[in-house]
Amino acid sequence: MPDRITEFIGKVTDSGTCTGCGLCAGLDNSGKSFMKDTPLGPRPSISSDHRIPDDIFHCCAGHRLDYPALYRAHYGKYPESWLTGTISGVYTGFCKDEQVRRNSSSGGVITAVLTTLLETGRIDSAIVVTQGIPEPEKASVVIVSTAEAIRAASQSVYIPVSTLDVLHKLDPEKKYAITCLPEQSAALRYLQHKGHPQALSIRYILGPYTGTAIYPAAITTFKTINGVKRHDRVSSLKWRAGEWPGYLEILTESGKVLRSPKVYYNFLIPFFVTNTSLQSMDFANEFADLAVGDAWSPEFESQGQGFSVVVSRNESMTAILSEMKHQGILSLEDAPAESAHSMHGHMIDFKKRGSYIRNRMRRMLLMKAPDFGYKPAVIGIKRVLVELVISAIFLFGRTRLFRLILYLLPERIIGPLFNSLRLRWKSISKKTKRQGLTSYEVIISEQ
Ligand SMILES: Cc1cc2nc3c(=O)[nH]c(=O)nc-3n(C[C@H](O)[C@H](O)[C@H](O)COP(=O)(O)OP(=O)(O)OC[C@H]3O[C@@H](n4cnc5c(N)ncnc54)[C@H](O)[C@@H]3O)c2cc1C
């Protein structure tokens, strides 16, 4: 007979809202629960002897994370903007070390900050996510204690990776920094405010802006449509290889080299987008000390090389960035918050209004959806209609039948075709998606 916690986790997993973050396994003080690989990413395997505390009911992102309560507890108030969260400083910039910048996702800022935290003794180790462990197609969280290992973990990983299962391995006497996705940062803050010793040993949370991730099956499909035989295994995979914005690069044991520019391999998104991407309402990693995204703008894109939007959420992180700038490690230009955020208007809307509508539709269909404790104060009917189109694309795109399209059209056709359709759709829906966004307000639903 499963106990109520096992039953709860089972319900979250079965309902399809589990984000695979690994928090439940990481909270198990018995150390016997773990995350197992599935086609939908990591999923929990909970031991019958588990010692998971009741906290899990309040910080599982597949169930409920009370953002307003967390804002009050962590920042002492609600943010000025619910679109981007509490802000101490906003910049555009990059790491001045050419190699770090080139090997990273955008400007190498996360790698540079982690390295500085380590080298200045602010942390003993960094908890990072790296592609290629335990094998080239997979990705894992690792605890590293050298600058070299931090650099080796540069680049974004766009498949789901459980990160918080690392919690029970942390030494409360040590100091860590972690990189994690938005709801994972929020869950960690919840635990820190509850006095969880391992969560408190994490002194810095750094995280990417997070739009969409894709299921691992996307890699298999990408290989197959590019003519790679089933037995020809991947020997190396990078999501953002080469010059920014980079390309997906897959090398195989037989010597095949597949390369697809980021803007082209985005065609995999409608077919393999994760449920987590569709349900999350946090794009800008609102509870990370430092949140970093790509600086998408014609001005930066025309230069290549790599530029990031950098958001510090407290004075201590702002001081670290300023120190790094004066030491010549980072190039940082103050950016007006509005212009920095307008680079991401589309994705901010996708999360802040789109996810709310999608979660609401799930509930209307009697399906489980996570609750983040607030909802947009106003959503126009046009915005709902746009969401119906987007949701229909994801609904059909993820079916086997529609995935067959990928096998019929070569990547050199579907890549550019998808990109041009995406840009056209972006321009058609732009007015509706941006309408009312700058005056976005929320209604807080007490829990
Ligand atoms: C799933 C996902 C979706 C994203 N969507 C967007 C988007 O829509 N728009 C946008 O502007 N930016 C997005 N980003 C962020 C962007 O890709 C870069 O990560 C960000 O600009 C930081 O770049 P950087 O050069 O400073 O990072 P780097 O210096 O390359 O360092 C990257 C760090 O991120 C960590 N990391 C990588 N993947 C993960 C992961 N899955 N979970 C936890 N930690 C991880 C690594 O540990 C590494 O230390 C996304 C990132 C991810 C992982």
The ligand as an ORCA input file, in Angstrom:
! r2SCAN-3c Opt
* xyz 0 1
  C      16.225     24.331    -21.777
  C      16.729     25.733    -22.043
  C      15.934     26.633    -22.755
  C      16.385     27.932    -22.995
  N      15.582     28.817    -23.658
  C      16.008     30.078    -23.883
  C      15.182     31.022    -24.570
  O      14.072     30.707    -24.998
  N      15.662     32.284    -24.745
  C      16.892     32.660    -24.281
  O      17.275     33.813    -24.456
  N      17.686     31.796    -23.615
  C      17.278     30.523    -23.406
  N      18.089     29.634    -22.735
  C      19.347     30.131    -22.181
  C      20.511     30.130    -23.144
  O      20.476     28.977    -23.950
  C      21.847     30.159    -22.376
  O      21.869     29.118    -21.450
  C      22.028     31.431    -21.618
  O      22.039     32.499    -22.518
  C      23.342     31.414    -20.826
  O      24.388     31.497    -21.711
  P      25.891     31.531    -21.217
  O      26.732     31.610    -22.438
  O      26.071     32.536    -20.143
  O      26.003     30.086    -20.557
  P      27.279     29.149    -20.533
  O      28.445     29.931    -20.086
  O      27.343     28.369    -21.787
  O      26.887     28.180    -19.347
  C      25.721     27.414    -19.402
  C      25.503     26.885    -18.005
  O      24.154     26.481    -17.931
  C      24.063     25.236    -17.288
  N      22.996     24.471    -17.939
  C      22.914     24.136    -19.238
  N      21.785     23.464    -19.477
  C      21.168     23.345    -18.290
  C      19.967     22.718    -17.879
  N      19.174     22.082    -18.751
  N      19.625     22.767    -16.570
  C      20.414     23.404    -15.687
  N      21.575     24.020    -16.010
  C      21.928     23.989    -17.302
  C      25.412     24.553    -17.408
  O      25.692     23.940    -16.174
  C      26.384     25.701    -17.686
  O      27.114     25.996    -16.528
  C      17.669     28.323    -22.514
  C      18.467     27.414    -21.810
  C      18.009     26.129    -21.573
  C      18.891     25.162    -20.801
*
